[in-house]
């Protein structure tokens, strides 16, 4: 039975609407929303399904935790400060956070930290349950850490720690928490329904997640099983129980400012955030950054066929993800975008990104997670349909291209 979809879809993107409907009829979508801007205007704004546990209808303003899509929210904050001259990408993090500059971290630049090259992907001292909900504990422990690889020589996904590094830089430079800065300087002016630290008054809009039963990344977890002492296991084992479904589903998790994984958003909010970045940095009179800031947001800084943590191909700009992986790697281990697109996929399958070549901004959120840390068949089908709708012909090079 076809779902009842609500919202708007421009005729040019009719294939996207069919793909969104197909996700419900063929791929067990429960509740989801999708928003796409094209050339500065909303071309797709669809939602449908139900909210798990309550059976209520999914609405346009339904919020879900979007995990690493939050990194895109946080990266925007840093680039705004770079654009204003308050941060330099090649300056050491210690210029802004002096306590960080010890134990081999003295030369780690802001750009290295933003592109997962710092070598601090986990906490090296034991973190108590809910310890990462304590900002001072989390950041003071990072400040004393020693890199586990030479900074700048390789990259490995800093799943949670990178958010605290970025957030502490913002706090030291502005005097505001990153959640407050984001709300006042980014989401508020844009009217983007996105949050780093959700106010209690917004709790009634949150849809609970149905987390994937499969391991979130098969290659990473296979290595943990094969090599119990491998440092990557610490990401999961020493996270203050942050990956516990009971913690993820709790009010304390949503209220805390977790700049790498804790964001709450609607699809409309995510797409709205990326809409200025698909143009010249501004939309409808609201400017996030000047045009000269955009190359640092979209240009690949580091890429590898084997991310040191995820064990899959990844590529990063300063703060954002590029196309990841190959379709042959399987669902959850790739997100195939345009050549110059940049954004942030979230564990389980959500995504937000901007493609300045296509003038496309994209936001997709859902409640039922698929396997992996990138897109599964639902999200990738929507991305594929969007590119085909505007004349892109092939992803044979590993990213979407025009004829």
Secondary structure, DSSP 8 states (H G I E B T S, - for coil): ----EEEEE-GGGHHHHHHHHHHHHHS---EEEEEEEETTEEEEEEEEEB-TTT--B--TT-BEE-BTHHHHHHHHHHHHHHHTTS--TTSBHHHH-GGGS-TT-TT-BHHHHHTT-SS--S-SS---TTGGG-HHHHHHHHHT---SS-TTS-----TTHHHHHHHHHHHHHHSS-HHHHIIIIIIHHHT--EESS--GGGGGGB---B--SS-S-HHHHHHHHH-TT-TTHHHHHTSTTTT-HHHHTSHHHHHS--TTTB-EE-HHHHHHHHHGGGTTSEETTEESS-GGGHHHHHS--EEESS-TTT-S-EEE-SS-B--BS-GGG-TTSBB--BTT-EEEE-TTS-EEEEETTTTEEEEEEESB--SSSSB-HHHHHHHHHHHHHTTEEE-TTSSBEE-
